[in-house]
């Protein structure tokens, strides 16, 4: 039986991506190793992996993930 899926998303800039997910959305950095061009975050049962893709074209990129929450307005206020 499958129970979890973890997404792997491209990022242009590790520092900017980390700031957004950790400081604005309330995710925690997963693990204590700092890999060059790769890192992971976790919140509740959600885990997201990021890989560096500096030259990604946001117009042509189709990567994405949907994260469903129970109460979006409450989530935004508490994150």
Number of C-alpha atoms within 10 A of each C-alpha: 3 4 4 9 10 12 15 17 16 19 20 17 13 19 9 10 15 20 13 13 18 16 12 12 16 17 21 16 18 15 10 8 10 11 9 9 15 17 21 22 18 18 15 7 8 14 18 19 16 19 18 16 15 12 8 12 10 9 6 7 9 8 10 10 11 6 6 8 9 7 8 9 9 10 12 11 8 9 12
